[in-house]
Amino acid sequence: MIDIDRVCIIGGDKRQVYLGLSMIKDGKNVVFYGMDKCGMIEEDYSSLEQAVKKSSCVILPIPLSKDGKNLFAPLSDMPIALDHELCRVIKEKPIFCTNSRLLKKSGSYEDAMIFDYLDREELAVLNAVPTAEGAVEIAMKSCPKTIYSSSCLVAGYGRIGKVLSRLLAALGANVTVSARKLNDLTWIRLNGYNPIHTEDISESGRYDLIFNTIPSMVFDEETLRKTAKKAVVIDLASAPGGVDFEACKKLDITAIHALSLPGKVAPVTAGEIIKNTIYNITEEESP
């Protein structure tokens, strides 16, 4: 059985802060490390090793790292290296993390209990909601037109694409959605959107707003020239994304790579989603 009554949360943004505060409300003993600039919480221990020793499990941030070398810790001036020393300090405790492959590459975690909460479907689905709402917020601030009556393209019909398409349609947009699979194209049509195959985006016309959710190059210079000359392009796909931003500059197209939106637009909700996902994992691992 995994003991999550004494938790050490290391690094992260406000999502991790609200995650910890919510767990405290649930009666958990939570210590924070790598958040010394936050102002919302106090760090009780001067060293990471001391903080981990007092805890029964460790929660690492989302994303795990931005540079592949240090933990993601924007609320601290002190880097936390993703290395063998971190491994030595935390590997004896159950570890809840994201990008577990990168974590395992950074040290000897062979016998450690590692649970990748970003791999969980419930987190991915629920995270699509603040991501989609954040994308709409960016669109409202960046586009000189209302979403109502605008011609909108959503590239990709995954979790985010499904939620985002529904939000845009509810706001009165003319929504076109791309997909590659026939069953997705059928669902797109059934839900009242205009379906197009992703390979046909460049020939589908021009749009006021383009939202990309596909993590591979879809909007190259030729496609942008044909579809986005008067559009605001919002790329929601993880780095490197699916939009040629250099081509956007060349064509004078407003383009925004909007990453980690749950932590920026709805950190309280995002923290609750992470907490409930971790609770689900611990229940499943209990005998």
C-alpha positions in Angstrom: 0.0 0.0 0.0 1.3 3.5 -0.9 1.4 6.0 2.0 0.4 9.4 0.8 -0.2 11.0 4.2 3.2 12.7 4.2 3.9 14.3 0.8 6.9 16.1 -0.6 6.1 18.2 -3.6 9.3 19.3 -5.5 9.2 22.1 -8.1 6.5 23.0 -10.4 4.2 26.0 -11.0 1.0 27.1 -9.3 -0.6 23.8 -10.2 1.7 22.1 -7.7 1.0 24.8 -5.2 -2.7 24.3 -5.3 -2.3 20.5 -5.5 -0.4 20.7 -2.2 -2.9 23.1 -0.6 -5.8 20.8 -1.6 -4.0 17.8 -0.1 -3.5 19.7 3.1 -7.3 20.3 3.2 -7.7 16.6 2.9 -5.6 16.1 6.1 -2.3 15.3 4.4 1.0 16.5 5.7 2.6 18.3 2.8 6.0 19.9 2.5 7.1 22.0 -0.5 10.6 22.3 -2.0 11.7 24.4 -5.0 9.0 27.0 -4.6 10.8 29.7 -2.6 9.5 32.5 -4.8 5.9 31.5 -4.6 4.7 33.6 -1.6 1.7 31.4 -1.1 3.4 28.7 0.9 6.4 28.3 3.2 9.3 25.9 2.7 10.1 24.2 6.0 13.4 22.5 5.1 16.6 24.0 3.9 17.7 20.9 1.9 15.9 18.6 -0.5 17.2 15.5 1.3 15.8 16.7 4.6 12.4 17.4 3.1 12.2 14.0 1.4 13.3 12.2 4.6 10.3 13.5 6.4 7.9 12.4 3.7 6.4 9.1 2.6 6.2 9.9 -1.1 7.4 12.4 -3.7 5.4 14.3 -6.3 7.5 15.8 -9.2 6.2 18.6 -11.5 4.3 18.8 -14.7 6.2 19.1 -17.0 9.1 17.2 -15.5 11.7 19.4 -17.2 11.9 22.1 -19.9 15.5 21.6 -20.7 16.1 17.9 -20.0 18.7 18.8 -17.3 16.8 20.4 -14.5 13.4 19.9 -12.9 10.8 22.4 -13.9 10.9 24.9 -11.0 9.8 28.3 -12.2 8.9 29.4 -8.6 12.5 29.0 -7.5 15.8 30.7 -8.3 17.7 27.5 -7.3 18.0 24.9 -10.1 17.2 21.3 -9.1 19.4 19.1 -11.3 17.8 16.0 -12.9 20.8 13.8 -12.0 22.1 10.9 -9.9 22.1 13.0 -6.7 18.3 13.7 -7.1 17.9 9.9 -7.8 19.8 9.1 -4.6 17.6 11.3 -2.5 14.2 10.3 -3.8 14.4 6.8 -5.2 13.5 5.1 -1.9 10.1 6.7 -1.9 7.1 6.2 -4.2 7.5 8.8 -6.9 4.6 10.4 -8.8 6.0 12.1 -11.9 5.5 13.0 -15.6 7.9 11.9 -18.4 9.0 8.9 -16.4 11.3 7.9 -19.3 13.4 11.0 -18.9 13.5 10.5 -15.1 14.7 7.0 -15.5 17.4 8.1 -17.9 18.8 10.6 -15.3 19.7 8.1 -12.6 19.5 4.5 -11.3 15.8 4.0 -10.7 15.6 0.3 -11.4 14.0 -0.7 -8.0 12.0 2.5 -7.5 8.2 2.8 -7.4 7.5 5.3 -10.2 4.0 6.3 -11.3 3.6 8.5 -14.3 0.4 10.4 -13.7 0.6 12.2 -17.1 0.0 8.8 -18.7 -3.4 8.5 -17.0 -6.4 8.9 -19.3 -8.5 10.7 -16.7 -5.9 13.4 -16.3 -5.4 13.8 -20.0 -9.2 14.1 -20.7 -9.9 16.6 -17.8 -6.8 18.7 -18.7 -8.3 19.2 -22.1 -11.0 21.4 -20.6 -8.7 24.2 -19.2 -6.5 23.9 -22.3 -9.5 24.5 -24.6 -10.8 27.3 -22.4 -7.4 28.9 -22.4 -7.2 28.7 -26.1 -10.5 30.5 -26.5 -9.3 33.2 -24.1 -6.2 33.7 -26.2 -8.3 33.8 -29.3 -10.6 36.5 -27.8 -7.6 38.6 -26.9 -5.7 38.2 -30.1 -8.3 38.2 -32.9 -10.0 41.5 -34.0 -13.2 39.7 -34.7 -15.7 37.9 -32.4 -15.6 34.2 -32.3 -19.3 34.3 -33.1 -19.6 34.0 -36.9 -15.8 33.5 -37.3 -14.4 30.8 -39.5 -12.4 28.5 -37.2 -10.3 25.5 -38.0 -9.3 22.9 -35.3 -6.6 20.7 -36.6 -6.8 17.3 -34.9 -9.7 15.6 -33.2 -8.1 14.2 -30.1 -9.0 15.1 -26.5 -8.3 18.8 -26.9 -9.8 19.0 -30.3 -13.1 17.5 -29.1 -13.5 19.9 -26.3 -12.3 22.9 -28.2 -14.6 22.3 -31.2 -17.6 22.1 -28.9 -16.7 25.4 -27.1 -16.2 27.2 -30.4 -19.5 25.9 -31.8 -21.3 27.0 -28.6 -19.9 30.5 -29.1 -21.4 30.6 -32.6 -18.3 29.9 -34.7 -18.4 28.2 -38.1 -16.2 25.2 -37.0 -14.1 23.1 -39.4 -12.3 20.1 -37.8 -9.6 18.0 -39.4 -8.7 14.4 -38.7 -7.0 11.5 -40.5 -9.2 8.6 -39.4 -12.5 7.9 -41.1 -14.3 7.2 -37.7 -13.1 10.6 -36.4 -14.3 12.4 -39.6 -17.7 10.7 -39.2 -18.0 11.9 -35.6 -17.0 15.4 -36.7 -19.8 15.4 -39.2 -22.3 13.9 -36.8 -21.5 16.6 -34.2 -22.3 19.3 -36.7 -18.8 20.5 -37.7 -17.3 20.7 -41.1 -15.0 17.6 -41.6 -11.8 17.7 -43.6 -8.9 15.3 -43.9 -5.8 16.7 -42.3 -3.9 16.2 -45.6 -6.4 18.5 -47.3 -6.1 21.4 -44.9 -4.1 23.5 -47.4 -6.9 23.3 -49.9 -9.8 23.9 -47.5 -10.0 27.7 -47.7 -9.0 30.6 -45.4 -9.9 31.0 -41.7 -10.1 33.7 -39.1 -8.8 31.4 -36.3 -6.7 28.3 -36.5 -6.1 26.0 -33.6 -3.5 23.3 -34.0 -3.5 20.3 -31.7 -1.3 18.0 -33.8 2.3 17.6 -32.5 3.9 17.4 -36.0 4.4 19.9 -38.8 1.0 20.6 -40.4 1.2 24.3 -41.0 4.2 24.8 -43.2 4.7 28.0 -45.2 2.6 26.8 -48.2 -0.3 25.8 -46.0 -0.1 29.0 -44.0 0.0 31.1 -47.1 -3.2 29.4 -48.4 -5.2 29.2 -45.1 -3.9 31.7 -42.6 -3.1 35.0 -44.4 -5.7 36.8 -42.2 -5.9 34.4 -39.4 -4.7 34.2 -35.8 -2.9 30.8 -35.4 -2.8 29.2 -32.0 -0.6 26.1 -31.6 -1.6 23.9 -28.7 0.7 21.0 -29.5 3.6 20.2 -27.4 7.0 21.3 -28.5 8.1 21.6 -31.3 4.5 22.0 -32.2 2.9 21.8 -35.7 3.3 25.4 -36.9 6.2 27.0 -38.8 6.6 30.1 -36.7 9.4 31.5 -38.9 7.1 31.3 -41.9 4.4 33.1 -39.8 6.8 36.0 -39.2 7.7 36.1 -42.9 4.0 36.1 -43.8 3.1 38.6 -41.1 0.7 36.1 -39.4 -0.1 36.4 -35.7 1.0 33.0 -34.3 1.1 31.9 -30.6 2.6 28.7 -29.2 0.3 28.2 -26.2 1.9 25.6 -23.9 1.0 24.5 -20.4 -2.3 26.3 -20.5 -3.9 24.5 -17.5 -1.2 25.8 -15.2 -1.6 29.3 -16.6 -5.4 29.8 -16.9 -6.8 27.4 -14.2 -4.1 26.3 -11.7 -6.7 25.5 -9.0 -8.6 23.1 -11.3 -5.3 21.7 -12.7 -4.1 21.0 -9.2 -7.3 19.2 -8.3 -7.1 17.1 -11.4 -3.5 16.0 -10.5 -4.5 15.3 -6.9 -7.5 13.1 -7.9 -5.3 11.3 -10.4 -2.7 10.5 -7.8 -5.5 9.4 -5.4 -6.8 7.0 -8.1 -3.4 5.5 -8.6 -2.9 4.9 -4.9 -6.4 3.2 -4.6 -5.5 1.0 -7.6 -2.2 0.0 -6.0 -3.8 -0.8 -2.7 -4.3 -4.6 -2.0 
